[in-house]
Amino acid sequence: MDYLALQGGVRLNGAINIAGAKNSALPLIAFTLLTKNKITLENLPNVVDIKTFFNLLTMLGCEVSKIDDHTTCVEISKLNSTKATYEIVRKMRASILVLGPLLGRFGHCEVSLPGGCAIGARPVDLHIKALEKMGAEIRIEGGYIVATAKNGLQGATINFDKITVTGTENILMAAAMAKGKTTIMNAAKEPEVVQLCEVLRDSGVEISGIGSDTIEVYGTEGEGLEIPTNIKVIPDRIEAGTYLCAGAITNSQITLHSVEPNHLGAVIAKLEEIGFRLTFNQDSITIYPTEKRNAFTLSTTEYPGFPTDMQAQFMALATQCEGSSIIEERLFENRFMHVSELQRMGANISLRGNTATIDRSHLIGADVMATDLRASSALVLAGLIAKGTTNIHRIYHLDRGYEDLEAKLTKLGAQISRLEE
């Protein structure tokens, strides 16, 4: 098993490119199950989760042809199974995204209950209740969601009790195959959801309310979709935010290319509040050093609010800010598992329920263990400024969502190596 070794205390400098968004690529891969022509996906991030999802499509009988590390063609004409097995689904929660398209297109599917990062309960009951309202018969049997819609799915009004990104995406794809109009209320508004809506629209699905909390979809009654152009995945706003934090925690000037600044509003606003100056071009961001880093307060919430996927990184940054910073995690109950590992490095963090108070800390390198994807990146950030060497173990979490992390940090001047245990 691999681990990362970082030598802290090095200023960063230079420019890197940001990869395509994993959280947009995954629903777009699931979307291919709705199509009748060969689909080419471009700007895919070269990370483990993407490879896992393509393995799932292959197991279903789809033809998956990798053109290069960032481009793959998918053709589903030879699909011969609608069962997503535990062997694959246990590795990645996003596998649940095949539920809506398989059921909507083929009228039957079996999808294993998902696994993935241990950051709290992310139940799929919202997906199931919505599909049942659209006429599906669903039961849980042997750890599988067994779903049937003998006469096809019917358009319905879906009012999510809680905003759910994957739930919104699943029902969008199911609704594209349903009969009649589906109205999704309390829909997620993330850029990744917007891109899926735009791809559905470009494939001939009548859809309105894109980017709002109420989306209307007029289904095609199970008719396979045909998209006339290649699909280019949007930039990864979480990867971009993580590298902006790398510049911030080391108080360095770095530039990120291939980004979409409009998707980073909450992150940029918080960095500016801390004291950093940032400049923007059409697809690039530069962060500059500052004389003083101010303490801050943030609460995670749904887009366009502050993203939960950036909470751990800002906690690492808070250890270098003057005074006491306060972070409230509103979305996941177990997303403070990185706290104990940061404390091993000397971080002065106190927890009370879902709120963390972080005081300025002198970090010292230590052996630490990654517990989930974003917690892993927080430990990397801490290692960049800790005195001595930090060894980060169980980095397979990092490999799920960050492409060429060591290479990109090395390009910026960090001293980081991937080694074998």
KARA-V45826 format. One record per backbone hydrogen bond with DSSP energy under -1.0 kcal/mol. CO is the residue of the C=O (numbers start at 1). NH is the residue of the N-H. If there is no record, write none. Layout:
# KARA-V45826
co=CO nh=NH
co=CO nh=NH
This chain:
# KARA-V45826
co=1 nh=421
co=3 nh=419
co=4 nh=392
co=5 nh=417
co=6 nh=390
co=14 nh=255
co=16 nh=257
co=19 nh=236
co=21 nh=24
co=21 nh=25
co=22 nh=26
co=24 nh=28
co=25 nh=29
co=26 nh=30
co=27 nh=31
co=30 nh=33
co=31 nh=34
co=32 nh=35
co=34 nh=225
co=39 nh=74
co=40 nh=231
co=41 nh=72
co=42 nh=233
co=45 nh=47
co=47 nh=51
co=48 nh=52
co=49 nh=53
co=50 nh=54
co=51 nh=55
co=52 nh=56
co=53 nh=57
co=54 nh=58
co=55 nh=59
co=56 nh=60
co=57 nh=62
co=58 nh=61
co=60 nh=80
co=60 nh=81
co=63 nh=75
co=65 nh=73
co=68 nh=71
co=70 nh=44
co=71 nh=67
co=71 nh=68
co=72 nh=41
co=73 nh=65
co=74 nh=39
co=75 nh=63
co=76 nh=79
co=82 nh=110
co=84 nh=112
co=85 nh=88
co=85 nh=89
co=86 nh=90
co=88 nh=91
co=89 nh=92
co=89 nh=115
co=92 nh=95
co=93 nh=96
co=94 nh=97
co=95 nh=98
co=96 nh=99
co=98 nh=102
co=99 nh=103
co=100 nh=104
co=101 nh=105
co=102 nh=106
co=103 nh=107
co=107 nh=149
co=109 nh=147
co=110 nh=84
co=111 nh=145
co=117 nh=119
co=124 nh=128
co=125 nh=129
co=126 nh=130
co=127 nh=131
co=128 nh=132
co=129 nh=133
co=131 nh=136
co=132 nh=135
co=134 nh=154
co=137 nh=148
co=139 nh=146
co=141 nh=144
co=143 nh=113
co=144 nh=141
co=145 nh=111
co=146 nh=139
co=147 nh=109
co=148 nh=137
co=149 nh=152
co=153 nh=179
co=156 nh=183
co=158 nh=185
co=164 nh=168
co=165 nh=169
co=166 nh=170
co=167 nh=171
co=168 nh=172
co=169 nh=173
co=170 nh=174
co=171 nh=175
co=172 nh=176
co=174 nh=177
co=176 nh=220
co=178 nh=221
co=179 nh=155
co=180 nh=219
co=182 nh=217
co=183 nh=158
co=184 nh=215
co=185 nh=160
co=190 nh=194
co=191 nh=195
co=192 nh=196
co=193 nh=197
co=194 nh=198
co=195 nh=199
co=196 nh=200
co=197 nh=201
co=198 nh=202
co=200 nh=205
co=201 nh=204
co=206 nh=218
co=208 nh=216
co=209 nh=212
co=213 nh=186
co=213 nh=187
co=215 nh=184
co=216 nh=208
co=217 nh=182
co=225 nh=36
co=231 nh=42
co=234 nh=21
co=236 nh=240
co=237 nh=241
co=238 nh=242
co=239 nh=243
co=240 nh=244
co=241 nh=245
co=242 nh=246
co=243 nh=247
co=244 nh=248
co=245 nh=249
co=246 nh=250
co=247 nh=252
co=254 nh=287
co=255 nh=16
co=256 nh=285
co=257 nh=18
co=260 nh=263
co=261 nh=264
co=264 nh=268
co=265 nh=269
co=266 nh=270
co=267 nh=271
co=268 nh=272
co=269 nh=273
co=270 nh=274
co=271 nh=275
co=271 nh=276
co=274 nh=294
co=277 nh=288
co=279 nh=286
co=283 nh=259
co=284 nh=281
co=285 nh=256
co=286 nh=279
co=287 nh=254
co=293 nh=322
co=296 nh=326
co=298 nh=328
co=302 nh=305
co=306 nh=301
co=307 nh=310
co=308 nh=311
co=310 nh=314
co=311 nh=315
co=312 nh=316
co=313 nh=317
co=314 nh=318
co=316 nh=319
co=317 nh=320
co=318 nh=321
co=319 nh=361
co=325 nh=358
co=326 nh=298
co=327 nh=356
co=328 nh=300
co=336 nh=339
co=338 nh=342
co=339 nh=343
co=340 nh=344
co=342 nh=347
co=343 nh=346
co=345 nh=364
co=347 nh=349
co=348 nh=359
co=350 nh=357
co=352 nh=355
co=354 nh=329
co=355 nh=352
co=356 nh=327
co=357 nh=350
co=358 nh=325
co=363 nh=387
co=366 nh=391
co=368 nh=393
co=372 nh=376
co=373 nh=377
co=374 nh=378
co=375 nh=379
co=376 nh=380
co=377 nh=381
co=378 nh=382
co=379 nh=383
co=380 nh=384
co=382 nh=385
co=382 nh=386
co=384 nh=9
co=387 nh=365
co=388 nh=8
co=390 nh=6
co=391 nh=368
co=392 nh=4
co=393 nh=370
co=394 nh=397
co=395 nh=399
co=398 nh=401
co=398 nh=402
co=399 nh=48
co=404 nh=408
co=405 nh=409
co=406 nh=410
co=407 nh=411
co=408 nh=412
co=409 nh=414
co=410 nh=413
co=412 nh=13
co=415 nh=7
co=417 nh=5
co=419 nh=3
